[in-house]
């Protein structure tokens, strides 16, 4: 549930960025913009994900974060291949 909220916030925040900000930070390229917003939204949700787990569950949380990281790398690669067409 939290991830859906943060990914929705990511889309809203990305839409409201001024055009000169995108030009200054080289976000005019859709791949750069998507990569940056994906990393930022993952960092925003990380404290909430860690706070909902108890200390004994931290090992499983780290394992889940590893799986999430691998999934995000696969998704980023998939998105990059889509841009090639």
C-alpha positions in Angstrom: 0.0 0.0 0.0 2.8 2.4 0.9 4.6 1.7 -2.3 1.5 2.6 -4.3 1.2 5.9 -2.5 4.9 6.8 -3.0 4.8 5.8 -6.7 1.8 8.0 -7.2 3.6 10.8 -5.4 6.5 10.2 -7.7 4.3 10.8 -10.7 2.8 13.9 -9.3 6.1 15.4 -8.3 7.7 14.5 -11.6 4.9 16.2 -13.5 5.2 19.4 -11.4 8.9 19.9 -12.1 9.7 23.2 -13.9 11.1 22.9 -17.4 14.3 24.8 -16.5 15.0 22.3 -13.7 14.8 19.5 -16.2 17.2 21.3 -18.5 19.7 22.2 -15.7 19.8 18.7 -14.3 19.9 16.8 -17.7 16.4 15.3 -17.0 15.2 16.2 -20.4 16.0 12.6 -21.4 13.1 10.3 -20.3 15.5 7.6 -19.3 17.4 9.9 -16.9 14.2 11.2 -15.5 12.7 7.8 -14.9 15.9 6.5 -13.3 16.2 9.4 -10.9 12.5 9.3 -9.9 12.7 5.5 -9.3 15.7 5.9 -7.1 14.2 8.8 -5.2 10.9 7.0 -4.6 12.7 3.9 -3.4 14.7 6.0 -1.0 11.5 7.7 0.2 9.8 4.4 1.0 12.8 2.8 2.6 12.3 4.3 6.2 8.7 3.2 6.2 9.5 -0.3 5.0 12.2 -0.6 7.8 10.0 0.8 10.5 7.1 -1.6 10.0 9.4 -4.6 10.6 10.6 -5.7 14.0 14.2 -6.4 14.8 14.0 -10.2 14.4 12.5 -9.6 10.9 15.4 -7.4 9.7 17.1 -10.4 8.1 14.1 -11.0 6.0 13.8 -7.3 5.3 17.3 -7.2 4.0 16.6 -10.2 1.9 13.4 -8.5 0.6 15.4 -5.3 -0.1 17.8 -7.4 -2.1 15.0 -8.9 -4.1 13.5 -5.4 -4.6 16.9 -4.1 -5.8 17.2 -7.0 -8.3 13.6 -6.4 -9.4 14.3 -2.7 -9.9 17.4 -3.4 -12.0 15.4 -5.8 -14.2 12.6 -3.3 -14.6 15.2 -0.5 -15.4 16.7 -2.8 -18.1 13.3 -3.6 -19.5 12.4 0.1 -19.6 15.8 0.9 -21.3 15.1 -1.8 -24.0 11.6 -0.3 -24.6 13.3 3.1 -25.3 15.4 1.5 -28.1 12.3 0.8 -30.3 
